[in-house]
Amino acid sequence: MVEETLGIVRTMSQSPISTADDDPLSHWLVLGQSTLEYARDSLKIAENVDQLAMLEQLKRLSDYLKMVANLMSPKLKGTKVGPTYLTQITKVHKEIGARIAELVVIFGDDEF
């Protein structure tokens, strides 16, 4: 998923589509929204799953959220919706971090 996202981001950055009714910013918003939905769905699943595989998945998702936030931040700077998306991503990232911490206690993972 990370590789696919990086490919999409590269394409959007290098040759943004811009027609009369198409705003390049909307592509970043779609990326942000789909990332948030994926993260929330994964977190919901992780709430009831105490498995080492879920811990690893949440760690990867945490890294992915940070990457998306870092990529989106300069593109959304100065827009009305930018702070909202970045705040939502930060909130979900903290929730994922809390679940990771819970799973670390269960599995005794020292890498966290």
PLY file of the C-alpha trace (Angstrom):
ply
format ascii 1.0
element vertex 112
property float x
property float y
property float z
element edge 111
property int vertex1
property int vertex2
end_header
0.00 0.00 0.00
2.85 2.38 0.80
4.45 1.82 -2.60
1.13 2.43 -4.36
0.60 5.64 -2.42
4.10 6.88 -3.19
3.44 6.24 -6.88
0.19 8.18 -6.72
1.84 11.05 -4.85
4.71 11.23 -7.35
2.25 11.36 -10.23
0.14 14.03 -8.53
3.21 16.13 -7.73
4.86 15.89 -11.13
1.88 16.32 -13.39
-1.22 17.38 -11.52
-4.37 17.11 -13.53
-5.95 20.49 -13.90
-8.90 21.07 -16.11
-11.40 23.85 -15.75
-13.41 21.89 -13.20
-10.57 19.91 -11.61
-8.46 21.22 -8.75
-5.15 19.46 -7.94
-5.89 20.07 -4.27
-8.86 17.74 -4.52
-6.49 14.85 -5.27
-4.69 15.46 -1.99
-8.02 15.62 -0.19
-9.06 12.29 -1.70
-5.76 10.78 -0.54
-6.32 12.21 2.94
-9.90 11.00 3.15
-9.14 7.49 1.92
-6.20 7.27 4.32
-8.39 8.32 7.23
-11.08 5.79 6.30
-8.52 3.00 5.99
-6.91 3.93 9.32
-10.25 4.13 11.13
-11.38 0.78 9.72
-8.09 -0.85 10.71
-8.29 0.64 14.19
-11.85 -0.62 14.62
-10.73 -4.14 13.69
-7.71 -3.86 16.00
-9.86 -2.97 19.00
-10.95 -6.59 19.41
-7.91 -8.42 18.09
-5.00 -9.30 20.35
-2.60 -10.80 17.83
1.03 -10.11 17.08
0.18 -9.69 13.39
-2.21 -6.85 14.29
0.54 -5.16 16.29
2.82 -5.26 13.26
0.05 -4.00 10.98
-0.69 -1.08 13.30
2.98 -0.13 13.43
3.07 -0.04 9.63
-0.15 1.96 9.55
1.29 4.43 12.05
4.32 4.98 9.81
2.04 5.31 6.78
-0.11 7.97 8.48
2.98 9.99 9.37
4.17 9.78 5.77
0.82 10.90 4.35
0.59 13.78 6.84
4.11 14.91 5.93
3.31 14.78 2.21
-0.03 16.55 2.57
1.06 19.26 4.97
2.83 21.53 2.46
0.14 20.97 -0.17
-2.71 21.90 2.19
-0.94 24.75 3.94
-3.01 27.90 3.80
-6.23 26.15 2.78
-9.43 26.09 4.79
-9.63 22.29 4.92
-5.94 21.55 5.46
-5.89 21.95 9.24
-9.04 19.84 9.57
-7.56 16.90 7.67
-4.23 17.10 9.44
-5.98 17.31 12.83
-8.04 14.23 12.00
-4.96 12.31 10.86
-3.15 13.30 14.06
-6.10 12.18 16.19
-6.32 8.78 14.50
-2.53 8.45 14.72
-2.70 8.97 18.50
-5.50 6.40 18.81
-3.42 3.90 16.85
-0.44 4.68 19.09
-2.56 3.94 22.16
-3.66 0.58 20.72
-0.07 -0.24 19.80
0.94 0.49 23.40
-1.77 -1.88 24.66
-0.61 -4.65 22.34
3.03 -4.07 23.30
2.07 -4.75 26.92
0.36 -7.99 25.87
3.18 -9.24 23.65
6.17 -7.60 25.34
7.47 -6.16 22.09
10.66 -4.20 22.79
10.78 -2.50 19.38
8.02 -0.04 20.29
0 1
1 2
2 3
3 4
4 5
5 6
6 7
7 8
8 9
9 10
10 11
11 12
12 13
13 14
14 15
15 16
16 17
17 18
18 19
19 20
20 21
21 22
22 23
23 24
24 25
25 26
26 27
27 28
28 29
29 30
30 31
31 32
32 33
33 34
34 35
35 36
36 37
37 38
38 39
39 40
40 41
41 42
42 43
43 44
44 45
45 46
46 47
47 48
48 49
49 50
50 51
51 52
52 53
53 54
54 55
55 56
56 57
57 58
58 59
59 60
60 61
61 62
62 63
63 64
64 65
65 66
66 67
67 68
68 69
69 70
70 71
71 72
72 73
73 74
74 75
75 76
76 77
77 78
78 79
79 80
80 81
81 82
82 83
83 84
84 85
85 86
86 87
87 88
88 89
89 90
90 91
91 92
92 93
93 94
94 95
95 96
96 97
97 98
98 99
99 100
100 101
101 102
102 103
103 104
104 105
105 106
106 107
107 108
108 109
109 110
110 111
